[in-house]
């Protein structure tokens, strides 16, 4: 059974763009599309419902939102198999749970108002920090339509200490599905204490760091499939800045989820936070724990 592409919907323009993007991706994968709306309206309407046998307004509104999203996805991709669900729970919990049986999880990046936008961003960050399958946050478009790829390029970030092959494997597959080149980006920096004021020697530490970055990049890509056109690029500077800059000419930016154990549980690192806030294109966050990246999705964790 093909695992679905799951998209969280909320009625916002950003959410509808996520539906568009997810519908296209589901077709590329040959997978069904699942639309999920989650909200805790019952917490706030429970007292009124005790004396009201009719459907609560928020429930009706939620059903209308998912039906509208389903019609939109069907209009965009008529042959796509689509299912919907409305759940009276915290959206973060619902989407993380959905990620256990999904090939891909997709969300928008903005809500319906200033408050909703802040909440939506919080939901995306929380889910990205805990999802069991790759997750895409759809960014980069400022109208109510998700455009098909226009740049013809997928970009993947390669860390100094690679967190495994999951992100690279996912990026290879996405480039292959789209029939476009993959650009692997490795950022590097020369620590200030290694620089020298002598004009003839100043470039030497930088050259060595750049060379080491190129070697690390080559080592990370040694198992790249032969049927994917691969471009390698090393960039001096902060990793998040290099990736945000690269996103301006990409249809998808792929990063590995380097999660850190903190007081409030697993969290994304600074690079992932920066990219999710500033990328000019959709961002795919691939958990380190993913051991497979094909259409069957990643292996769930307990």
Residue, then its C-alpha position, 0 to 999 in steps of 0.5 A: x500500500x502506498x503511503x500518502x502525502x499528508x498536508x495540513x490545511x487551515x483555510x489560509x492562502x498559504x495552506x492552499x498553496x501547500x495543497x497545490x504543492x502536495x497535490x503535484x508531489x503526490x502525482x510525482x510519487x504515484x501516491x494518494x493525497x490526504x488532507x487533514x484539518x486539526x483544531x481544538x474547537x470542542x474545548x471552547x464550544x463544549x459548554x454551548x454544545x451541551x444544550x445544542x443538538x446541532x453541529x458546532x459552527x467550528x466543526x462545520x467551518x472545518x469541514x468546509x475548509x477541507x472540502x474546499x481544499x479537496x476540490x482545489x486539489x482535484x481541480x489541479x490533479x483530476x486523477x489524484x486519489x484524495x481523502x480528508x479528515x477533520x480532527x478535534x485535537x492540537x494540530x501539532x500532535x495530529x500532524x506528528x501522528x500522521x507523519x508515522x504513516x506518511x511518505x511526506x508531510x506538507x504544511x504552509x508557512x503562514x496563517x490567516x491573520x497576524x496571530x494565526x501566522x505566528x501560530x502557524x509558524x509555531x506549528x510548522x517548527x514544532x512538527x518539523x522538530x518531531x516528524x517521523x517522515x520528511x516534511x516540506x514547508x511551502x514557502x516562496x510564493x506570495x499569491x494564492x497559487x503554488x507554481x510548478x518548478x520554474x528554476x529546474x534545480x533542487x538544492x541540498x545542504x551538506x553539513x561539516x559533519x554529515x548526519x547520515x545519507x537520509x537528506x542526500x537520498x531524499x534530494x537524489x529522489x526529488x531531483x530524479x522525479x523532477x528530471x532536474x540537476x541537484x546542487x549540493x552546497x557545503x559552506x565553510x568559514x575560516x576562524x578569525x584566530x587562524x587569519x594573519x595580517x601578512x598579505x602574502x599569507x592571509x589567504x593560506x588558512x582560507x584556502x586550506x579550509x575551502x579545500x577541506x570543505x571540498x573534500x568533505x563534500x566529495x566524500x558525502x557525495x561518493x554514493x551519488x546515483x549515476x542518473x542524477x546530474x550533480x553539481x558541487x559548490x562550496x561557499x564561504x560564510x554561514x551555512x544558513x546564509x549560503x542555503x537561503x541564497x541558494x534557495x532563490x534559484x531553486x524549486x526545493x531546498x533539502x536539509x537534514x534535521x539535526x535535532x538537539x535534546x533540550x529541556x522541552x524535547x527535540x528541537x531543530x538547530x539554528x540552521x534549520x530555523x533560519x532556513x525555514x524562516x527565510x528560504x525563497x522556495x519550499x524547504x524539505x526537512x529530512x529527519x536523521x532517523x529516516x532510513x529510507x526515502x523512497x515512495x514508501x516513506x521513512x521507517x516510523x519510530x516509537 
